[in-house]
Amino acid sequence: MYSLKQISCMSQLPVSLLRKRAQRENWAHAETTTINHASTKLFALEHLPADLRGQLSLTTPAGNTMPVPVCAASIPEKTKRLALARMDLLKHWENWRDEHADQPKKQADQGFILAYNTGAVFKPVHELVGEVSIKTLYRWQSSLEHSLDWTRLVPAYTCGSQEPELYPYEKESFENLLLNPNRSSVGHATTMLRTVFKGKGLETHSPITYRRYAAWLRSKKNDVWIFTREGQKALVDKVAPFIRRDASLLEVGQVLVSDGHDLNFLMINPYTGKPCRCTMVGYLDWKSYYMAGYEIMPEENTQCIASALRNAIINLGKIPQVCYQDNGSAFRSKFFTATESLENCGLYGLLGRLGIAAVFAQPYNARAKVIEGWWRKFSETFERLLPSYTGASIADKPAWMMRNEKFHRKMHNNYVFNVEEIKEYIGMWMAFSGAQPNPYVKGKTCKQVFDEGRGPGVNVADLDELMLSMKRTKLGRNGVTLFGQEYFNEALYGLITEVVIKYSLSDLTKIKIYDLKGKFLCEAPRVAKLQPMATLFENANDKTALAIAQREHRRLIADTRERSMERLAPVPEIGWSSAPILSATPLPSPAASIPASAVSITAAKPDKPGERPLFMELYERYDWLLKHGSYSEEDKTFMTEYIKSEEYILLYRSFNC
C-alpha cells in the first residue's frame, strides 16, 4: 500500500494532480495511517487505475508483478544516506533497549538519547543525522510500521516529485515566456500569467511556486535556458564543456600569443598631438606568462603588429616557433601571413620569412587566448591608476566623465601622458608583473621563467629591414622631423631630397634613414633642444651642450668652405678658336672685333705654401693665425683686439675651446 506522495515519487506525477484524480475517480483507500503527525490514506496497488499500476510495478519472468522500491530511483544520494542513517539509528535504539531490559523503557530511552546526542556513541550516525529527540524516534518508528522500507524515512521535502507542481497550461505558458530571446524576467512573467489565468477563471499556483519552477527548469535544462535566451555564443561560453591545456609542456619562446587591446586611458597621439585612446599590441610568452614585447600606435595595423613582434623577438633572444594570433583583419593581412611561393605572389609573408608558423584563434572566442587574462590584469592594476583613465565600458566610466559632475571635473587631474612617458610607466609595471608567481611553474616568478628560457640573441639589423615602421619624408636644414622631434646626422648635411625613414615607437631616440632606392644613409639620433641663455646660467650641462653644438656647427661650415675653395679659383683661359664648327659657314675671328686683352685671360697662379685663405668670419682668421702664426703688425693688432671682444669670450674663454 502506498500514499499519494509515494505514488507521485514513483510515477513522477504531481501530488496535486493525483489528489484531484483520486477525488474525481473515487479511489478506494485500503486504510488510514499517521505519517509525520498527519492522517494519510494508503492505497493498495490492485485498487489503483491500470496506467498507474503499470508504472508502479515490474513484471517477473513468471508473469507476476513485483512492486518497485518506493522512491529508490529518484531519491538523491545525500537524502538516501540520511534515510539509511535514520534506519541504523532505530536499530541501535532497539538494541539499546534490549541491552537495558532491566530498566524501565522511559529511563533506557533517556540514557540512549543522552549518550547519542553527546556523541559518546554512534558517531558516524550522529555526523549524518545530528541531534534527535525521543519523540522523533517514536515518529520514525511509527512510519516504518514494523517494516524494513527505509524509503519511508526519507525527509518529506524530498519525497514526491522533484518538479514543482504547476498545471499543464501554466507550464506551457510559463516556459514560452521564459525560454524566449526576449528574456522576460521570472517576476514579470509570473504576474502576467496569473492575471490572465484569473481573468479566464482558471486556477493558478502561488508566485513562489512559479519561482521554484523557474529555478527547477534552469537547473534541469540550463543548456536550453541559455541557448534560447542568450544565443549560441553564450551556450559555448557558459554551458558547453571546454578543453584544458597544459602550458607546462611548452618551452619559453615556443609559442607567443598575440592580441590588440584598446587602452582604457587617454594619451597624446604622436601624429596629431591630441589626446586619444591608442591601441597596444602585445606578444605574450605562453610558458612564462610574461609580455615579451609590445607596441603602441593610434590604431591596430600591420606595421604596429610587426613592430611589436620585432620587440618581442629582440627581448626573447630567438625566433619563436608559433605565433597564436587574433583573428582581426590586421593580423590576417597578406603582407603578414602570405607564405606562397615567389612565383605566385612575388613575396613571402613576414612570418613565413622568419620561419614562424601562424595559428589564428576562432572569431569571437576570447576564452581560447590566454592573453585576454593578462589584459584584464593590466587594466585593473595599471590603467585604473592613471589620471586619464576613461573606463573599460560606458558603465565603467569614472565620475569626472559623467554628465553634470562639475565638482569631479574641476578636481580631476587633466594631465595626459605622451608615448615615452607611458612606456616608462609600463616598464615599471612590467617589473611588478614579472615578479608575480608563474601560473604554470610552481615556485618561480614569470620573469624568472622567461629569463631562463631566453635565447642567445638575434640579428637586429635583419629584423629592422622587415619590421620597422616606414615613412617617406623630405630632408630639411636640421635633418628629419618626426613627431615634433628633430633627428640629424652629419651625413645628411647638404642634402635636399626625399628619404625613407624607419623607426620604432618603442625607441624614438634614433631612426634609420634610407634613400628612395633603399640604400642605407645613416642612423640619426634625436637632437635635443638647448637652453636659450646657457651662457648666463651656471648649469654646466647646458653650457657643455651649447659648446658642443657650436663646435659641430663651425666644423660643418669649415668643411663646406674647404670643399668649395677649388670652385672659387680664377676662371681659366677659354680657347675660343678651338670651339667645334657648328655650321659650314666660317665664324668671324674674335680678334677682329674683341681686343686681345679682353679675350686672352691669364690663369691665376697657384697659391704658395702658407698663403692665407679668404676669411669669412673673425674667429676663422683667429684660428688660422693660432695655427700658422702672425706675419705682420696688422695681425698682431688683430689678435690683441680680438681677445678683448665678446665673441672671443663666448667661444673660447667660457668653454675653454
C-alpha positions in Angstrom: 0.0 0.0 0.0 1.3 3.4 -0.9 0.5 7.0 0.0 -0.1 9.7 -2.7 3.4 11.1 -2.1 4.9 7.7 -2.7 2.8 7.2 -5.8 3.9 10.6 -7.0 7.6 9.7 -6.4 7.4 6.6 -8.5 5.2 7.9 -11.3 6.8 11.4 -11.5 3.3 13.0 -11.4 2.4 16.0 -9.2 0.7 15.2 -5.9 -2.0 17.8 -6.6 -3.0 16.1 -9.8 -3.1 12.7 -8.1 -5.2 14.1 -5.3 -7.7 15.6 -7.7 -7.8 12.4 -9.8 -8.4 10.3 -6.7 -11.4 12.5 -5.8 -12.7 12.5 -9.3 -12.4 8.8 -9.8 -13.3 7.8 -6.2 -10.2 5.7 -5.5 -10.8 3.3 -2.6 -8.2 3.6 0.0 -7.3 0.4 2.0 -6.6 2.1 5.3 -5.6 5.4 7.0 -2.4 5.8 9.0 -0.5 8.7 10.6 2.7 9.9 8.9 4.6 12.9 10.3 1.7 13.7 12.6 -0.8 13.8 9.7 -3.5 11.5 8.6 -2.6 9.8 5.4 -4.6 7.5 3.1 -2.9 4.4 1.8 -3.9 2.8 -1.5 -3.5 -0.8 -2.4 -1.7 -1.5 -5.7 -4.6 -3.6 -7.1 -7.1 -0.8 -6.4 -5.2 1.8 -8.5 -6.0 2.6 -12.2 -4.3 0.4 -14.8 -2.0 3.2 -16.0 -0.6 3.8 -12.5 -0.3 0.1 -11.8 2.0 -0.3 -14.9 4.2 2.5 -13.6 4.3 1.1 -10.0 5.1 -2.5 -10.8 7.6 -4.7 -12.6 6.9 -8.0 -14.4 8.8 -11.0 -13.3 9.8 -13.8 -15.7 7.0 -15.9 -14.3 4.5 -13.2 -15.3 3.9 -12.0 -11.8 4.1 -8.3 -10.8 6.5 -7.0 -8.2 6.3 -3.6 -6.6 9.0 -1.1 -7.4 11.0 0.0 -4.4 9.5 3.3 -3.3 11.5 6.3 -4.5 14.7 4.3 -4.8 15.5 5.6 -8.3 14.6 9.2 -7.8 15.9 9.9 -4.3 19.1 12.0 -4.2 22.2 10.2 -2.9 22.6 12.6 0.0 19.0 12.1 1.1 19.4 8.3 0.6 22.3 8.2 3.0 20.3 10.3 5.6 17.4 7.9 5.4 19.7 4.8 5.8 21.4 6.5 8.8 18.0 7.1 10.4 17.3 3.4 9.8 20.6 2.5 11.6 19.7 4.8 14.5 16.4 3.0 15.0 18.3 -0.3 15.0 20.7 1.0 17.6 17.8 2.2 19.7 16.2 -1.2 19.7 19.5 -2.9 20.6 20.0 -0.4 23.4 16.6 -1.3 24.8 17.4 -5.0 24.7 20.7 -4.4 26.5 18.9 -2.3 29.2 15.9 -4.5 29.6 16.3 -4.5 33.3 15.5 -0.7 33.3 12.2 0.9 32.6 11.8 1.8 28.9 11.5 5.5 29.7 14.8 5.5 31.6 16.5 3.5 28.9 15.3 5.9 26.2 16.6 8.9 28.2 20.0 7.2 28.6 20.1 6.4 24.9 19.2 10.0 23.8 21.8 11.4 26.2 24.6 9.1 25.0 23.8 9.7 21.4 23.4 13.5 21.4 26.7 14.0 23.3 28.5 11.9 20.6 29.7 9.3 23.0 28.2 6.5 20.9 27.3 6.0 17.2 29.5 8.9 16.0 29.1 8.1 12.2 25.3 8.2 12.5 25.5 11.3 14.6 27.5 13.1 11.9 24.8 12.4 9.3 21.6 12.7 11.3 22.5 15.2 14.1 20.8 15.5 17.4 17.3 14.0 17.8 14.6 13.7 20.5 12.8 10.7 21.8 9.6 11.9 20.1 11.4 11.9 16.7 12.5 8.2 17.2 8.9 7.3 18.0 7.7 9.1 14.9 10.2 7.3 12.7 9.3 4.0 14.2 5.6 4.7 13.5 6.4 5.5 9.9 8.2 2.1 9.4 5.1 0.2 10.7 7.4 -2.8 11.6 8.8 -2.9 8.0 12.3 -2.5 6.6 11.3 0.0 4.0 13.9 2.7 4.6 12.3 4.9 2.0 9.7 5.8 4.5 12.3 7.6 6.5 13.2 9.9 3.6 12.6 13.6 4.6 9.3 14.9 3.5 10.8 17.7 1.4 12.4 15.1 -0.9 9.6 12.6 -1.1 7.4 13.3 -4.0 8.1 14.9 -7.4 11.2 17.0 -7.6 9.5 19.2 -10.1 7.3 22.0 -8.6 3.6 21.5 -9.1 2.1 23.6 -11.9 -0.9 22.9 -14.1 -0.1 21.9 -17.7 -1.4 25.2 -19.1 0.7 27.1 -16.5 3.8 25.1 -17.5 3.4 25.7 -21.2 2.7 29.4 -21.0 5.4 30.0 -18.4 8.1 28.1 -20.4 7.1 30.0 -23.6 7.8 33.3 -21.8 11.0 32.2 -20.1 12.6 30.3 -23.0 12.5 33.2 -25.4 15.1 35.5 -26.8 13.2 38.5 -25.4 14.3 37.2 -21.9 11.3 38.1 -19.8 12.0 38.2 -16.1 10.5 35.5 -13.8 8.7 38.0 -11.7 7.0 39.8 -14.6 6.1 36.6 -16.4 4.5 35.3 -13.2 2.5 38.4 -12.7 1.2 38.5 -16.2 0.3 34.8 -16.4 -1.6 34.8 -13.0 -3.5 37.8 -14.1 -4.5 36.3 -17.5 -5.5 32.9 -15.9 -7.6 34.5 -13.2 -9.4 36.6 -15.9 -10.3 33.3 -17.7 -11.5 31.7 -14.4 -8.6 29.2 -14.3 -6.8 28.1 -11.1 -3.2 29.3 -10.5 -0.4 28.5 -8.1 1.3 31.0 -5.8 4.1 33.2 -7.1 6.7 31.3 -5.0 5.7 28.1 -6.8 6.3 29.8 -10.2 9.8 30.9 -8.9 10.6 27.4 -7.8 9.5 26.0 -11.1 11.7 28.5 -12.9 14.7 27.6 -10.7 14.0 23.9 -11.3 13.7 24.4 -15.1 17.0 26.2 -15.3 18.7 23.6 -13.1 17.4 20.7 -15.3 17.6 22.4 -18.7 20.3 25.0 -18.3 21.6 24.5 -21.9 18.1 25.2 -23.3 17.7 28.1 -21.0 21.0 29.8 -22.1 20.6 29.0 -25.8 17.1 30.3 -26.1 17.6 33.4 -24.1 21.3 34.4 -24.9 22.3 32.6 -28.0 24.9 30.0 -29.2 27.9 32.0 -28.1 26.7 32.2 -24.6 25.9 28.5 -24.7 29.6 27.8 -25.8 31.0 30.2 -23.2 28.8 29.3 -20.2 27.5 25.7 -20.6 29.4 23.6 -23.1 32.5 21.8 -21.7 35.9 23.2 -22.6 39.3 21.7 -23.2 42.0 22.2 -20.6 45.5 22.9 -22.0 48.7 22.2 -20.1 51.1 25.1 -20.7 53.8 23.5 -18.6 54.6 21.2 -21.6 55.7 24.2 -23.6 59.1 25.8 -23.7 59.8 29.5 -23.3 59.6 31.2 -26.6 58.0 28.2 -28.3 54.5 29.9 -28.6 53.8 33.6 -28.5 50.2 34.6 -28.1 49.3 38.0 -29.6 46.3 40.3 -29.5 45.4 44.0 -29.7 44.0 46.0 -26.7 42.3 49.4 -26.9 43.9 51.3 -24.0 41.4 52.5 -21.4 43.1 55.8 -20.9 43.9 58.9 -22.9 47.4 59.6 -24.2 49.0 62.1 -26.7 48.6 60.9 -30.3 52.2 61.1 -31.7 50.9 62.0 -35.1 48.3 64.7 -34.2 49.4 65.8 -30.8 45.9 65.4 -29.5 44.6 63.1 -26.7 43.2 59.8 -27.9 42.8 56.2 -26.9 45.6 54.3 -28.6 46.0 50.6 -29.3 48.5 48.4 -27.7 49.6 45.2 -29.5 51.4 42.6 -27.3 53.1 39.3 -27.7 52.8 37.2 -24.6 55.1 34.2 -24.0 52.7 31.4 -23.1 55.0 29.4 -20.9 56.3 32.2 -18.7 53.1 34.3 -18.9 55.4 37.3 -19.5 54.9 40.0 -22.1 57.9 39.5 -24.4 57.2 42.7 -26.5 54.6 45.2 -27.3 54.0 48.3 -29.4 51.6 51.3 -29.1 50.0 53.1 -32.0 46.9 55.1 -32.6 45.3 52.2 -34.4 46.0 48.5 -34.9 47.6 47.9 -38.3 50.2 45.6 -39.8 53.1 47.9 -39.1 52.2 48.1 -35.4 51.9 44.3 -35.2 55.3 43.9 -37.0 57.0 46.3 -34.6 55.5 44.5 -31.6 56.8 41.2 -32.9 60.2 42.7 -33.5 60.4 43.9 -30.0 59.3 40.5 -28.7 62.0 38.7 -30.7 64.7 41.0 -29.6 63.7 40.7 -25.9 63.3 36.9 -26.3 66.6 36.5 -28.0 65.4 33.9 -30.5 62.8 33.3 -33.2 59.6 31.7 -31.8 58.2 28.6 -33.4 54.5 29.5 -33.4 52.5 32.8 -33.1 49.0 32.2 -31.8 47.3 35.3 -33.0 44.0 37.2 -33.1 41.6 36.8 -36.0 41.4 40.5 -36.8 41.9 41.9 -40.4 45.3 43.4 -39.5 46.7 40.1 -38.3 45.3 38.3 -41.4 46.8 40.7 -43.9 48.6 39.2 -46.8 51.8 41.1 -46.1 51.9 39.5 -42.7 50.9 35.9 -43.3 51.3 35.1 -47.0 53.5 32.0 -47.5 53.0 31.4 -51.2 56.0 31.0 -53.5 57.6 34.0 -55.1 56.3 32.8 -58.5 52.7 33.1 -57.2 52.7 36.3 -55.2 56.1 37.9 -55.5 56.9 38.0 -51.8 56.9 35.9 -48.7 54.8 36.8 -45.8 56.6 38.2 -42.8 56.1 35.2 -40.6 57.0 32.9 -43.4 60.3 34.7 -44.0 61.1 34.4 -40.3 60.1 30.7 -40.2 57.2 31.2 -37.8 54.0 29.2 -38.0 50.9 31.4 -37.8 47.9 30.0 -35.9 44.7 32.0 -35.6 42.1 31.9 -32.9 38.4 31.4 -33.8 36.4 34.5 -34.2 34.7 35.7 -31.0 36.4 33.1 -28.9 38.2 35.1 -26.3 38.5 32.2 -23.9 40.9 30.4 -26.3 43.5 33.2 -25.9 45.4 33.3 -22.6 46.5 36.9 -23.3 42.9 38.0 -22.5 43.5 37.3 -18.8 46.8 39.3 -19.0 44.9 42.3 -20.5 42.4 42.2 -17.6 45.2 42.2 -15.1 46.9 45.1 -16.9 43.6 47.1 -17.0 42.9 46.6 -13.3 46.4 47.2 -11.9 47.8 49.7 -14.3 45.2 51.6 -16.4 43.0 52.4 -13.5 45.8 54.2 -11.7 46.3 56.8 -14.5 44.7 60.2 -14.3 43.4 60.0 -17.8 41.6 56.6 -17.2 38.3 56.5 -19.2 36.9 53.2 -18.1 36.6 49.9 -19.9 32.9 50.5 -20.8 30.2 53.1 -20.6 29.1 51.7 -17.2 32.7 51.8 -16.0 33.4 55.5 -16.7 34.9 57.5 -13.8 32.9 60.2 -12.1 34.7 63.1 -13.8 33.4 61.9 -17.2 29.8 61.7 -16.2 27.3 64.4 -17.1 26.9 67.3 -14.8 29.7 66.2 -12.5 31.2 69.6 -12.3 32.9 69.1 -9.0 34.7 65.9 -10.0 35.6 67.5 -13.4 37.1 70.5 -11.6 39.1 68.4 -9.1 40.3 66.0 -11.8 43.9 65.9 -12.9 43.8 66.6 -16.6 47.4 65.6 -17.4 47.7 63.3 -20.4 50.9 61.3 -20.9 52.8 61.1 -24.1 54.2 57.8 -25.7 57.6 58.0 -24.0 56.1 58.6 -20.5 53.6 55.8 -20.9 56.4 53.4 -22.0 58.4 54.4 -18.9 55.5 53.7 -16.6 54.7 50.4 -18.4 58.3 49.4 -17.9 57.9 49.9 -14.1 54.6 48.0 -14.1 56.2 45.2 -16.1 58.8 44.7 -13.3 55.9 44.3 -10.9 54.0 41.9 -13.2 57.1 39.8 -13.8 57.6 39.4 -10.1 54.2 37.6 -9.7 54.1 33.8 -9.3 54.1 31.9 -12.6 50.7 30.0 -13.0 52.4 27.1 -14.8 55.7 26.7 -13.0 55.4 26.5 -9.2 57.9 28.3 -7.1 59.1 30.7 -9.8 58.0 34.1 -10.9 57.1 34.9 -14.5 60.3 36.9 -15.1 62.5 34.1 -13.8 60.9 31.6 -16.1 61.2 34.0 -19.1 64.9 34.8 -18.3 65.8 31.1 -18.0 64.4 30.4 -21.5 65.9 33.3 -23.4 67.9 32.7 -26.5 71.4 33.8 -27.4 70.2 36.8 -29.4 69.2 37.7 -32.9 70.5 40.0 -35.7 68.7 43.2 -35.0 69.6 44.7 -38.4 67.8 41.9 -40.3 64.7 42.5 -38.2 64.8 46.2 -38.8 64.7 45.7 -42.5 61.5 43.7 -42.1 59.6 45.2 -39.2 60.3 48.8 -38.5 57.7 51.4 -39.3 58.4 53.3 -42.6 57.7 56.8 -43.7 58.7 58.9 -46.7 59.6 62.4 -45.9 61.8 65.3 -47.1 65.1 66.4 -45.5 65.4 69.9 -44.0 68.2 72.0 -42.7 68.1 70.2 -39.4 67.6 66.7 -40.8 64.2 64.8 -40.4 61.3 66.0 -38.2 59.3 63.1 -36.7 56.5 63.6 -34.1 57.8 67.1 -33.4 61.3 66.0 -32.8 64.4 66.6 -35.0 66.9 63.9 -36.0 70.2 64.8 -37.5 73.4 63.2 -38.6 76.3 64.9 -40.4 75.8 62.5 -43.3 72.6 64.4 -44.1 74.4 67.8 -44.2 74.0 69.4 -47.6 71.3 67.0 -48.9 68.0 68.3 -50.2 66.0 65.2 -51.2 63.3 62.8 -50.2 64.3 59.9 -48.0 62.6 56.9 -46.3 62.9 56.7 -42.5 62.4 53.6 -40.4 61.6 53.9 -36.7 60.0 52.1 -33.8 57.7 53.8 -31.3 59.4 51.7 -28.6 62.7 53.6 -29.1 62.4 57.1 -30.6 65.9 58.1 -29.5 67.2 57.3 -33.0 65.9 56.5 -36.5 67.3 54.9 -39.6 67.4 56.8 -42.9 67.5 55.4 -46.4 67.4 56.9 -49.9 64.5 56.2 -52.2 66.3 53.3 -53.7 66.7 51.6 -50.4 70.4 52.4 -49.8 71.2 53.0 -46.1 72.4 56.5 -45.4 72.8 56.8 -41.7 71.3 56.4 -38.2 70.2 59.8 -37.0 70.0 60.4 -33.2 67.4 62.7 -31.8 68.6 66.3 -31.4 67.9 67.9 -28.0 66.8 71.5 -27.7 69.2 73.7 -25.8 68.8 76.3 -23.1 68.4 79.8 -24.7 70.6 81.6 -22.2 73.1 78.9 -21.3 76.0 81.3 -21.0 74.2 83.4 -18.3 73.3 80.5 -16.1 75.6 78.2 -14.0 74.3 74.9 -15.3 77.4 73.1 -16.6 75.5 70.6 -18.7 73.7 73.3 -20.6 77.0 75.1 -21.3 78.7 71.9 -22.4 75.8 71.0 -24.7 75.9 74.5 -26.3 79.7 74.4 -26.7 79.5 71.0 -28.5 76.7 72.2 -30.8 78.6 75.3 -31.7 81.8 73.4 -32.3 79.9 71.0 -34.6 78.3 73.9 -36.4 81.8 75.5 -37.0 83.2 72.2 -38.2 80.5 71.7 -40.8 80.9 75.3 -42.1 84.7 74.9 -42.3 84.2 71.6 -44.2 81.9 73.3 -46.7 84.4 76.2 -47.2 87.2 73.8 -47.7 85.4 71.8 -50.3 84.3 75.0 -52.0 87.7 76.7 -52.3 88.6 75.0 -55.6 85.3 76.2 -57.1 86.3 79.9 -56.2 89.6 79.9 -58.2 90.0 82.4 -61.1 88.4 81.3 -64.3 90.9 79.7 -66.7 91.6 80.9 -70.3 89.0 79.9 -72.7 90.2 78.8 -76.2 87.5 80.2 -78.5 89.4 79.1 -81.6 89.3 75.5 -80.5 85.5 75.5 -80.3 83.8 73.0 -82.7 82.4 74.1 -86.0 78.6 74.2 -85.8 77.9 75.0 -89.4 79.6 75.2 -92.8 79.8 79.0 -92.7 83.0 80.1 -91.0 82.6 82.3 -88.0 84.4 85.6 -87.8 87.6 85.6 -85.7 87.1 87.1 -82.2 90.3 89.0 -82.7 88.7 91.1 -85.4 86.1 92.6 -83.1 87.3 91.9 -79.5 90.5 93.3 -78.1 93.2 90.7 -77.3 93.3 91.9 -73.7 89.7 91.1 -73.2 89.9 87.7 -74.9 93.1 86.4 -73.5 92.8 85.6 -69.8 95.8 84.7 -67.8 95.4 81.8 -65.4 95.8 82.7 -61.8 99.0 81.4 -60.2 98.6 78.6 -57.7 98.7 79.6 -54.0 102.0 79.5 -52.4 102.6 77.3 -49.4 101.4 79.1 -46.3 99.4 81.7 -48.2 96.4 82.7 -46.1 92.9 81.9 -47.4 89.9 84.3 -47.6 88.3 84.6 -44.1 84.5 84.9 -43.9 84.4 85.2 -40.0 86.7 86.8 -37.4 87.1 83.5 -35.5 88.3 81.8 -38.7 91.2 84.3 -39.0 92.0 83.9 -35.3 92.1 80.1 -35.7 94.3 80.3 -38.7 96.7 82.7 -37.0 96.9 80.5 -34.0 97.9 77.6 -36.3 100.3 79.4 -38.6 101.4 82.4 -36.6 101.2 86.1 -37.2 103.2 87.7 -40.0 102.5 91.4 -39.7 101.8 94.2 -37.3 98.2 94.2 -38.5 97.9 90.5 -37.5 99.3 91.3 -34.1 96.9 94.2 -33.6 94.0 92.0 -34.7 95.0 89.3 -32.2 95.2 91.8 -29.4 91.8 93.4 -30.2 90.0 90.1 -30.8 91.0 88.7 -27.4 89.1 91.6 -25.9 85.9 91.0 -28.0 82.6 89.4 -26.8 82.9 86.7 -29.5 86.2 85.5 -28.1 84.8 85.4 -24.5 81.7 83.4 -25.7 83.5 80.9 -27.9 86.9 80.4 -26.3 87.1 81.6 -22.7 83.7 80.4 -21.4 84.1 76.8 -22.7 87.9 76.6 -22.9 87.8 75.9 -26.6 
